[in-house]
Structure formats: C-alpha cells, structure tokens
Amino acid sequence: MRLKELNSCPRTRAKQCQCENIAISEAQGDSIIAQCMLEHSNTVKGVILCMQSAKGGPTLIKGTISGLPPGKHGFHIHEFGDLSKGCESAGGHYNPDNVDHGNLDNGHVGDLGNIKADNLGVAKFSIIAERVDLVGARSIVGRSFVVHSDEDDLGRGGDEESLITGNAGERLACGVITLRGDKND
C-alpha cells in the first residue's frame, strides 16, 4: 500500500500527478482544456471536456454520456482521481469549502446538479460552472467525474444523506479528469 501511495498525486490520489503541468499552463497564460473518459461500467460511456481561461473565470463543462436509463442523473466532481477500486475509491464530492450538498451555485464545488438522458439513454449537456477551476490550488484536474443512478435532490431531500450526496444513488460510471495535451504535443 505504501508503494502505491508514493506513485500517486498527493492532492488527488490520481495515478499520475499533473500539478506541475497546471502551474506551467497557468504561467503561460493559455486556455486550459481538460478531458475525462468515463469508465468502470459495461454500459455507461462518455467523454467530458472542460475549458477555462488560465486567467480564471467560469469553466465550461460539456459532454455526451450514453447507456444511461432515461431520466435525470446526479453528476458530480469527486475528490479523488483514484479509481483503483472502481468509482467507490473516488471519494466524496469535491468540497474544499466544507459545506453541505447543494446545487451548481451553492453547495460543494463538485455539485453540478443533474444531467438528463433521453429515451435512448443519451445525455448531452453544457454547464457553465462559476466555482470550478482548472488552474490554481482548487483545480479539479486529477480528480474525477461521477454519474449517478438517481436524480440529485440538490440538498433539499429533508434527510441527512441529502446534505451529503443529494440522494443521487449508485455510481454508474466515473473517470479521471486529465489535462489535454498542449499545442506542441
């Protein structure tokens, strides 16, 4: 176990640490682009892109996820990029402010609300996330996206679990958020 810890990012527990690359991209003043390929599911697949100016501002999160049951599904950024035990090792919602679960505007930084799958099980979404950063100390790079089985109640469920997870249910699929190669790659 100790060897595994030495080979992972101390901030996100991801297999590969990208902290230095985030600092380099920030110093260069480029736009930052990150991506996530969902895995740990036989049916749910998807690609998620995140874009933000290195100077800050909101982050655009867009993607397409297929293989979902029709309807709404909780969609979150989780604390860790450690998927060694599947989606369960991704930890809880990314919550650097130590607040209760909520929605895109109030709650955990990782609370992105719900995505909606159509009758074919495909969810296409575009989210403007004011509190999500790809650069700096609160960067989500190296953390993970998780799509859940149930609708997120946005912290209004009236029970203790609602204030932690939004009662969003099982983790259907997850993936590590990684920096996309720069123009010189």
Secondary structure, 3 states (H helix, E strand, C coil): CHHHHHCCCCCCCCCCCCHHHHHHHHHHCCEEEEEEECECCCCCEEEEEEEEECCEEEEEEEEEEECCCCEEEEEEEECCCCCCCHHHHHCCECCCCCCCCCCCCCCCCCEEEEEEECCCCCEEEEEEECCCECCCCCECCCCEEEEECCCCCCCCCCCCCHHHHCCCCCEEEEEECEECCCCCC
